[in-house]
Amino acid sequence: MAKVKYYYDQETLSYRKVERRRRKIVGGVTLFAFCSCLVGFLLYLFAGQIYDSPELRTVKRDKKFVELQLENMEQEIEQLTAIIADVEDRDNSIYRIYFDASPITSEQRQAGFGGVNRYKNYEGYTNSDKVIALRESMDRLKKRTAIQSKSLDEIAVLAKDKEKLLMSIPAIQPVRNQDLTRMASGYGFRSDPFNKTRKFHYGMDFTAPRGTPIFASGDGVVERADANSSGYGNHVRIDHGFGYVSLYAHLRQRNPYNVKVGQKVKRGDIIGYVGSTGRSQAPHLHYEIFKDGDRINPINFYYGSLTPEEFNELLKKSQEENISLD
């Protein structure tokens, strides 16, 4: 039961009962509720400055994780870029030069991507600039890697051809040193043995006894083995590929050939025997080398069979302007 309150009325000099008005009560309650809400809201704002909600903590943690991953990706891309740059440098300065291939320019390797904006979908976010920069770096890296991969494929083909070229070049003396009587004549102007006039001699003459084995100076295919070329008598021609052809002339009369047309031969295979057929004064081998149809000095191609001393001696004798044997 609610307590009844009284107050002393000085005018009537008596106690009167306190009458509570409903409006005043409602107003007081409303004011109290408003003040309570205001204080609570202020406390919430103050606490929010010090303590994060679970949801906010999760968002901040995820954001920090994403930023850390972006930084790690930046470092990895920098490392990969340095690695591919080193490979590109070695590719241009070593591999492509060794195999006679033109270097790939920096502009070709690092060319950008023209046309439409490739990164429009990455715009408008918190880390858009960083993400776009990383995406562009990755795309450039992919392109440079693709160009380098294609270059290495080309180098692999060139290396295979280079190995074949090294075996095909006529690189050994066609008659062994121990079988030689002498090196009769070299490449250059010589006295013709028949009319004694000064004439250019397009090959090298190796004097050796009849029947001395003649060796293929490089891998190739026998192109000719006949006596149907003026002055050469019985002779063999080997097509080595890469523009090289070697010629072996004045082979012996009986059983001159150890090969036939179309046969594949290896460097060092016996292809015939020394004789004195055709326009020849004495038993010897007349040897020529053609490159792209032009006759060149064979002295430059004996690195595969002679010591430096033997080569110097051969070079000295080949430069003597004497009488050739054919």
PyMOL commands that set and color helices and strands:
alter all, ss='L'
color gray80, all
select helices_A, chain A and resi 22-50+54-98+106-109+120-122+128-168+177-179+298-301+308-318
alter helices_A, ss='H'
color red, helices_A
select strands_A, chain A and resi 6-9+14-17+182-185+188-191+198-201+204-207+213-215+220-226+235-241+244-249+264-265+270-273+284-291+294-296
alter strands_A, ss='S'
color yellow, strands_A
deselect
rebuild
show_as cartoon
